[in-house]
Amino acid sequence: MTELTYQPRGLYFEDFAIGQKVLTAGRTITEADIVMFAGLSGDFNQIHTDAAYSANYMFGQRIAHGLLVQSIATGLAVRTGVIEGTVLAFRELSAKFSLPTFIGDTVHVEIEITKKKRLKRLGGGNITMKYSVLNQEGKVVQRGDWIMLVKSRE
């Protein structure tokens, strides 16, 4: 009987190209996401967890935590398989939260590779990914850069 072993399907440092683009699948933000994230993070701010309060707040309804949306966005990036089994570390991020994300919104991520820096001593190199999180209307709700350390083939 043949033994099956895990084979990374992610790209190695050398496989990434400046200008390369990746689109993720979408994911709908649910009330359960917000409740679980509030419990995990301890952030029970009323704009996230209190429907009555939020109805009278500037957005007229509860909004998802910005860091929840950021976490979902990185998860969507992993689901593409591009870094599955080859990412060594999530090293740095910048983020601008441009618009609120509401319960029921569906987000996806557009990624572009903008920079590569070989770090031979670490066994790979940094890949800079410019990302935009878009809602179902195509509006950018978050954007910034992710820098990930990715394995090298060598």
C-alpha positions as CSV (number, residue, x, y, z in Angstrom):
1,M,0.0,0.0,0.0
2,T,1.3,3.4,-0.9
3,E,1.8,5.9,1.9
4,L,0.5,9.3,1.3
5,T,2.4,12.2,2.8
6,Y,1.6,15.9,3.0
7,Q,2.9,17.9,0.0
8,P,2.8,21.7,0.3
9,R,0.8,23.3,-2.5
10,G,1.9,26.8,-1.7
11,L,4.4,28.8,-3.9
12,Y,8.0,29.0,-2.8
13,F,9.8,32.4,-2.6
14,E,11.2,31.9,-6.1
15,D,7.8,31.2,-7.6
16,F,6.4,34.6,-6.7
17,A,6.6,37.4,-9.3
18,I,6.2,41.1,-8.9
19,G,2.8,42.1,-10.3
20,Q,1.3,38.6,-9.8
21,K,-2.3,38.8,-8.6
22,V,-4.5,36.5,-6.5
23,L,-8.2,36.7,-5.9
24,T,-9.8,34.9,-3.0
25,A,-13.2,33.3,-2.6
26,G,-15.8,35.3,-0.7
27,R,-17.1,34.9,2.8
28,T,-20.2,36.3,4.5
29,I,-19.7,38.0,7.8
30,T,-22.2,36.6,10.4
31,E,-23.5,37.7,13.8
32,A,-21.9,34.5,15.2
33,D,-18.5,35.7,13.8
34,I,-18.9,39.0,15.7
35,V,-20.0,37.3,18.9
36,M,-17.2,34.8,18.8
37,F,-14.6,37.5,18.0
38,A,-15.8,39.7,20.9
39,G,-15.5,36.7,23.2
40,L,-12.0,35.8,21.9
41,S,-10.6,39.4,21.9
42,G,-12.5,40.8,24.9
43,D,-13.7,43.7,22.6
44,F,-17.4,44.0,23.5
45,N,-17.7,47.6,22.2
46,Q,-21.4,48.4,21.8
47,I,-21.0,49.3,18.1
48,H,-20.2,45.6,17.6
49,T,-22.5,43.8,20.1
50,D,-25.5,46.0,21.0
51,A,-28.1,46.2,18.2
52,A,-30.2,48.8,20.0
53,Y,-27.3,51.1,20.7
54,S,-25.9,50.6,17.2
55,A,-29.3,51.5,15.6
56,N,-28.8,55.1,16.9
57,Y,-25.1,55.2,16.1
58,M,-23.6,56.7,13.0
59,F,-23.8,53.5,10.9
60,G,-27.4,52.6,12.0
61,Q,-26.5,49.0,12.7
62,R,-23.8,46.8,14.3
63,I,-20.4,46.7,12.5
64,A,-17.8,43.9,12.4
65,H,-14.6,44.5,14.3
66,G,-11.9,45.7,11.9
67,L,-9.5,43.1,13.2
68,L,-12.1,40.4,12.7
69,V,-12.4,41.4,9.0
70,Q,-8.5,41.5,8.8
71,S,-8.4,37.9,10.3
72,I,-11.0,36.7,7.9
73,A,-9.1,38.3,5.0
74,T,-5.8,36.5,5.9
75,G,-7.8,33.3,6.2
76,L,-9.2,33.8,2.7
77,A,-5.6,34.3,1.5
78,V,-4.5,31.0,3.0
79,R,-7.5,29.2,1.5
80,T,-6.2,30.1,-2.0
81,G,-3.4,27.6,-1.4
82,V,-0.7,30.2,-2.5
83,I,1.1,30.1,0.8
84,E,-0.2,26.8,2.2
85,G,2.7,24.8,3.6
86,T,5.3,27.3,2.4
87,V,4.7,30.4,4.6
88,L,7.2,30.5,7.5
89,A,5.9,33.5,9.3
90,F,3.5,36.5,9.0
91,R,6.0,39.2,9.7
92,E,4.3,42.5,9.3
93,L,1.2,44.3,8.2
94,S,-0.2,47.8,7.5
95,A,-3.9,48.3,7.4
96,K,-6.4,51.1,6.6
97,F,-10.0,50.5,7.6
98,S,-11.9,52.5,5.0
99,L,-15.5,51.5,5.4
100,P,-17.5,49.6,7.9
101,T,-18.4,45.9,7.3
102,F,-21.8,44.9,8.4
103,I,-23.5,41.6,9.4
104,G,-24.5,40.0,6.1
105,D,-21.7,41.6,4.0
106,T,-19.7,39.2,1.8
107,V,-16.0,40.1,1.5
108,H,-13.2,38.8,-0.7
109,V,-9.6,39.8,-1.1
110,E,-7.6,41.0,-4.1
111,I,-3.8,40.6,-3.6
112,E,-0.9,41.8,-5.7
113,I,2.7,40.9,-5.1
114,T,4.7,44.2,-4.9
115,K,8.1,43.3,-3.5
116,K,10.4,40.4,-2.8
117,K,13.4,40.3,-0.5
118,R,15.6,37.2,-0.2
119,L,16.5,36.3,3.4
120,K,18.8,33.4,2.8
121,R,19.7,33.1,6.5
122,L,16.0,32.5,7.3
123,G,15.5,29.9,4.6
124,G,13.4,32.0,2.2
125,G,12.4,35.6,1.7
126,N,9.9,38.3,2.4
127,I,7.0,38.6,0.0
128,T,5.1,41.9,0.2
129,M,1.4,41.6,-0.7
130,K,-0.7,44.6,-1.4
131,Y,-4.2,43.6,-0.4
132,S,-7.7,45.1,-0.7
133,V,-10.7,43.7,1.1
134,L,-13.8,44.3,-1.0
135,N,-17.5,43.9,0.0
136,Q,-20.2,42.6,-2.2
137,E,-20.6,46.0,-3.8
138,G,-17.0,46.1,-4.9
139,K,-16.2,48.8,-2.3
140,V,-12.8,48.6,-0.6
141,V,-13.4,48.2,3.2
142,Q,-9.7,47.6,4.1
143,R,-6.4,47.9,2.4
144,G,-2.7,47.7,3.1
145,D,0.3,45.5,2.9
146,W,1.1,42.0,4.3
147,I,4.7,40.9,4.6
148,M,5.2,37.2,4.8
149,L,8.3,35.1,5.1
150,V,8.0,32.3,2.5
151,K,10.2,29.2,2.2
152,S,12.8,29.0,-0.5
153,R,13.3,26.0,-2.7
154,E,17.1,26.2,-2.2
